[in-house]
Amino acid sequence: MIRTTLDGLHTSHDDLLPSVGLLALDRQYEALQEEFLAAIRRVCDSGRFVLGPDVEELESELARMLGVPHAISCASGSDALLLALMAVGIEPGDEVLLPSYTFFATASAVTRLGGTPVFVDIDPATYLLDPTDLLRKISPRSRAVIPVHLFGRTADMDAILPIADHAGIPVIEDAAQSILSTWHGHCSGGLGDVGCFSFYPTKNLGGFGDGGFMTTTRDDLAERLRLLRVHGMEPRYYHRVIGINSRLDSIQAAVLRVKLPHLDTWTSQRQANAATYAELFARAGLDGQIVVPTDEPRGRHVWNQYVIRVRGGHRDALRTHLRERGVASEIYYPVPLHLQECFRYVGCGEGALPATEQAAHETLALPIFPELTADEQRTVVGRISEFFQLPPPPPAAQAAGDRQEAGGGLQAPRFLRRLNAVGRADDVRC
Ligand SMILES: Cc1ncc(COP(=O)(O)O)c(C=O)c1O
C-alpha cells in the first residue's frame, strides 16, 4: 500500500474495490432476463430446434446491420473459418497465409483441409497482420490469406486487399472478435471474400453456447456456404458436394435476437471504457511502464479486448499482483501458433516472428466489458500503479460523473458482491 504526501484525495490504494472480473455476463443477463426467457419459451413452444424461423430472422437482421447481402449462420466461429476455406476451394497442399498471433482455430481450419498455414508476423503497434511480412511470404503456392481483426480492430485492409488481389487469392476475414468494427465506414466481414464471426459467449455478441456466422457479398459463395453447412444436401437426402453438419440452434438464434438491438450501444460503451482507460493511464503517469492500445483512425475499433503491453519483463509479475488484489486479467496469447507443438512440422521456429513472440511475452488483457463501472476501471489502473509503486490515478473526468450510478459509489457492484465473481472468466479463451 502506498501513501504519499501529495496534495489531493487519491494518494492511497485503500479506496480501490476488492475485486474486478474480466467479464460480467450476469449483468447483461439480469437486464434482459425476461426477454431471454420469453424467447426461449417461444422456441420450445414452436418445436423447431435447429435452423428455423429464428435463425432466418437472425441472418436477415445481421446482414442488414453489417450492410452485406448475405449472412449465413453456423455452429461456431471455428466452423465459419472451415466452411469459408471449403467454399473457396482450399485443398491438400495449398498454402494459406495468416498471423501466428491469433486463436488456434484460425490455423486449424487450414490444416483440417490438408492445407499448410504460412505464419506471418504482426505490426507491433496494432498486433495485426503485418502487410510487409505478408508480401515477403506470399508465393505461387498461396491460395488464400486470413487477416484476423484481433481484439476488435480491423487489420490494415488498405494494404492487404491489393496484395491479395495482385496474387489472385481470396481474403477470408477472421472477424470472430470484431463484430461491428469498420474500415472506412464499411463493416468488417464485408471487406474480403468471406467474413467469419463467432457467437462464443465472451464475444461482443455472445450467445448462451457456441455459434457463428459467415458474411459475403458474393452470391456464388453464399450459395456454396449454405450448402456446405448442411452436408452439401439439396434437396433432402441428395448430396451435391461433401459438406459438414454446422447448423445454428434455434434457441441460440432467439437469444441472439434479444441481444442484437443492444449491440451498438454496448459497443459504444466499450469505446467509452477504452477512452477512460487511456485517460486513467495518462493520469497515473505509467507511460514508462505500460503501452496502452491506440484507437483506429480509419474505422471503428470495437474493443473486444483491451490489451496493454507491459515493458521491462514485468508482465507475469504484474499479473500475479493483480490476481492477488482480486483484479482479473488474461494473456492472449501466451504461446504463438508457430511455436505450438502441433505446428512444429511447419518449420517456423523460435525467432522467426519477432514481433509476435515479443507480444506473447509482454501483453495483458484487462477488463473492458460494456457494463464495467468507472470505479472498477480506476481500481484496475490503481492496482497497476500500486505494482509500480505509484499512487492511484484520480477518477477519469469523462467517466466519473456519468457512470457512477452503475457501480454504486465505491462499493463492489451488486452482481460481483452476490457472486463473489473475481475473475469469473474461467472459461474465457478468446
Ligand atoms: C480470432 C478468433 N478466431 C476464431 C475463433 C473461433 O470461434 P469459436 O470459439 O466460436 O469457434 C475465435 C474465438 O473463439 C477467435 O477469437
The ligand as an SDF file (V2000), in Angstrom:
LIG
                    3D

 16 16  0  0  0  0  0  0  0  0999 V2000
   -9.7410  -14.8340  -33.6410 C   0  0  0  0  0  0  0  0  0  0  0  0
  -10.6580  -15.9930  -33.4370 C   0  0  0  0  0  0  0  0  0  0  0  0
  -10.8950  -16.8280  -34.4630 N   0  0  0  0  0  0  0  0  0  0  0  0
  -11.7250  -17.8820  -34.3370 C   0  0  0  0  0  0  0  0  0  0  0  0
  -12.3620  -18.1530  -33.1410 C   0  0  0  0  0  0  0  0  0  0  0  0
  -13.2150  -19.3730  -33.0500 C   0  0  0  0  0  0  0  0  0  0  0  0
  -14.5410  -19.0940  -32.6890 O   0  0  0  0  0  0  0  0  0  0  0  0
  -15.4060  -20.1780  -31.8810 P   0  0  0  0  0  0  0  0  0  0  0  0
  -14.9200  -20.2280  -30.4840 O   0  0  0  0  0  0  0  0  0  0  0  0
  -16.8120  -19.6700  -31.9890 O   0  0  0  0  0  0  0  0  0  0  0  0
  -15.2440  -21.4870  -32.5690 O   0  0  0  0  0  0  0  0  0  0  0  0
  -12.1370  -17.3060  -32.0440 C   0  0  0  0  0  0  0  0  0  0  0  0
  -12.7430  -17.4710  -30.7150 C   0  0  0  0  0  0  0  0  0  0  0  0
  -13.2850  -18.3350  -30.2490 O   0  0  0  0  0  0  0  0  0  0  0  0
  -11.2650  -16.2010  -32.1990 C   0  0  0  0  0  0  0  0  0  0  0  0
  -11.0330  -15.3780  -31.1930 O   0  0  0  0  0  0  0  0  0  0  0  0
  1  2  1  0
  2  3  1  0
  2 15  2  0
  3  4  2  0
  4  5  1  0
  5  6  1  0
  5 12  2  0
  6  7  1  0
  7  8  1  0
  8  9  2  0
  8 10  1  0
  8 11  1  0
 12 13  1  0
 12 15  1  0
 13 14  2  0
 15 16  1  0
M  END
$$$$
